[in-house]
Amino acid sequence: MIRKALNEVIEAAQLTDADGEPLIFSPHEFRRFFVTDAIMNGLPS
């Protein structure tokens, strides 16, 4: 359900990669982005 909603939002925003293909994200990728950002900004490991 979350994956479907996420892809619908990306499609509605017409987000594409460098080749013009629609972006595809999974909920797991957002978790990775969050953790990477947290660590890069001082979260103790």
C-alpha positions, 0 to 999 in steps of 0.5 A: 500500500505504501509502495503504491502510494509512493509511486502514484505521488512520483508519477503525479509529480512527473519525476524522472531520472537522467534518461527521462524514465520515471523514478521508482522508489521503495519505502526501504530507500527512504529509510536508507536516505534517512539513516545516511543523513542522520549519520552524516549529521552527527548521529552516533553509530 
